[in-house]
Amino acid sequence: MFYNTSSNANNFNLTELFKVLSGKMFNMVKFQQRKETVIELTTEQWQQLNQHCEVRLNQVTMFTVEEAASIGKRLGLTLYRMFMIFTSLRKFEYDEAATRLVCTDEDFITALRLAEI
């Protein structure tokens, strides 16, 4: 949904919008705090992640200095965090009670594609 935020859109109240959105965010945080959730990847996803990060690490060290390798290594951690965020959002969206969840292939691919940007 796109909101017209131009000066001509005087019938739209951003304060109210952010109140609603912050309420949704608060509910999601409270939902996630009820029980600890362990988020896992499938064996295939781990293989893809390791392969992806190895390629990025090689690219970074090939085109820059060896000391820049930490950039490639941090990418793996950043990707895993993205998997956890996407899985947590789905948990909230579907009111999932499980405490162990496996990242969906859709969320996995989405995170990999975002990491390419």
Secondary structure, 3 states (H helix, E strand, C coil): CCCCCCCCCCCCCHHHHHHHHHHHHHHHHHHHHCCCCEEECCHHHHHHHHHHHHHHHHHHHHHCCHHHHHHHHHHHHHHHHHHHHHHHHHHHHCCCCCCEEECCHHHHHHHHHHHHC
